[in-house]
Amino acid sequence: MSNREVMEYDVVVIGAGPAGLAFAIRLKQIKPALSVCVIEKASAVGTQILSGAVIEPTALDHLLPDWRSNPPPICLPVSHDEFWLLRDPQRALRLPVPTQMRNRGNFIISLGATCAWLAPQAEALGVDVFPGFAATEVLFDERAAVAGVRIGDMGVARDGSPKPGFTQGIDIRAELTVLAEGCRGHLSKYLIKRFKLDQNSDPQTYGIGLKELWQVPAGRTQVGKVAHTLGWPLDPHTYGGSFLYHLDQDRIAIGLVVGLDYQDPGFSPFEAFQQLKQHSRIKPLLEGGQILSAGTRTLVEGGYQSLPKLEMPGAVLIGDAAGLLNVPKIKGTHQALRSGMLAAEHFTEHRSSTGWDTRLRGSAVMAELKKVRNIRPGFKRGLRFGLVNASWETMTAGYSPWTLKNHADWSALKKLDQYRAP
Ligand SMILES: Cc1cc2nc3c(=O)[nH]c(=O)nc-3n(C[C@H](O)[C@H](O)[C@H](O)COP(=O)(O)OP(=O)(O)OC[C@H]3O[C@@H](n4cnc5c(N)ncnc54)[C@H](O)[C@@H]3O)c2cc1C
């Protein structure tokens, strides 16, 4: 018989990203009497979230109608967009900004700082936010339904033996467990497999995002400018592109996103990012500056076709853990916030995870994914086909009578002796 300490809540949320915090805030706004805690593995909320993002603000307007009079610490209206095709290390062609990439009315934020700004607002409503604790195991009840999570033990040596200061992790039991772990969450992956939630969907696909925040010499930035690029240093069969966000105080967030279905076995996304910064249009911006912070994170790219079933007995998936990122826009924050709010509304109305999958699939969150569902898979046939297909899908607002399939990323990788550079 285990003598672990047990805490009981109505709801336990795993992950204090935008999805988990939106869920907790909305739940308390609707039913203040329900008890909810948010477990976050980072030592402080927001520190494991890659910062420097452009967000669509409507979901935040819905969650916190007054947020514009008390904005997050970094929050700049987008002033203008640019879109470039990089042809080689020197040349670049300016293209019209595709509809998906237009950011009029959007804001450049630090996502980490925004989560750190949301957490106290959740606490003010009575949510218990516990940073510094990773949920490492799922608890089940006698009906094999999810019944909460176990927090990992602390003070464990590499060989598994207890070190001085060892503390046994507690069990948190709850009527509903909300998986808001972000992309490829440990417990989410385990539960998707255990409950076969992906048996009727295409394989999930992923990208990798490398991001740096630069302090550059004074006078180089155009505050609020958002620039995206396609093409070099990626070959035409590698999906991806870069982004540059001009912040205040002479700071620039730069990043490269690469689909993990690349064919070239010798390709290194990290090296491609280093090459990108040498491009004749980018180097003069960064030269003489210094990197303030850097990070790498996976993105969930499968969208509509790859969405697993989002409910299981006792638990639901929301945000990137569910796979709700809109990949042509490279935006998932508004989808995370919207799904968090909607899941909270569902739970307060039904006191159950049952029906959440249908509810989400009938919502604006899913409609947004459906509209862009064929854009990402179109790039499997190369950049040129991908761009033509993306224009068609945008013009027809996703009404094509077909849905292109997603394939597991690894299946695209060629063997060394089969690969011919394009
Ligand atoms: C390079 C890059 C650029 C991006 N740019 C943009 C952009 O410009 N605009 C935009 O809208 N979106 C952007 N996104 C996507 C956006 O970051 C995500 O869609 C969004 O953060 C998803 O929110 P979430 O709450 O679902 O997950 P996350 O933000 O990933 O939050 C999950 C949280 O859960 C915690 N966690 C995970 N597992 C556990 C566990 N077992 N126990 C406890 N805690 C746990 C993590 O530490 C994290 O804090 C970008 C993503 C990347 C990688």
The ligand as an ORCA input file, in Angstrom:
! r2SCAN-3c Opt
* xyz 0 1
  C       9.838     28.122    -33.091
  C       8.388     28.348    -32.785
  C       7.791     29.538    -33.160
  C       6.435     29.764    -32.896
  N       5.884     30.967    -33.239
  C       4.600     31.223    -32.944
  C       4.023     32.480    -33.228
  O       4.689     33.383    -33.735
  N       2.715     32.674    -32.920
  C       1.950     31.694    -32.337
  O       0.755     31.931    -32.073
  N       2.466     30.490    -32.068
  C       3.768     30.226    -32.344
  N       4.307     29.006    -32.043
  C       3.427     27.963    -31.499
  C       3.097     28.220    -30.037
  O       4.288     28.348    -29.300
  C       2.273     27.037    -29.523
  O       1.210     26.766    -30.395
  C       1.702     27.328    -28.141
  O       2.737     27.640    -27.247
  C       0.916     26.111    -27.652
  O       0.492     26.322    -26.344
  P       0.272     25.093    -25.341
  O      -0.175     25.688    -24.071
  O      -0.558     24.072    -26.005
  O       1.713     24.424    -25.179
  P       3.093     25.042    -24.665
  O       3.144     26.499    -24.913
  O       4.155     24.190    -25.263
  O       3.042     24.837    -23.089
  C       3.134     23.572    -22.507
  C       3.639     23.736    -21.081
  O       3.530     22.471    -20.427
  C       4.698     22.224    -19.665
  N       4.788     20.761    -19.517
  C       4.951     19.859    -20.512
  N       4.922     18.614    -20.023
  C       4.734     18.723    -18.686
  C       4.615     17.769    -17.625
  N       4.646     16.450    -17.859
  N       4.457     18.217    -16.361
  C       4.401     19.556    -16.112
  N       4.510     20.502    -17.078
  C       4.655     20.092    -18.350
  C       5.805     22.870    -20.492
  O       6.944     23.154    -19.694
  C       5.108     24.134    -20.996
  O       5.253     25.196    -20.097
  C       5.663     28.758    -32.274
  C       6.261     27.553    -31.885
  C       7.617     27.352    -32.126
  C       8.246     26.059    -31.670
*
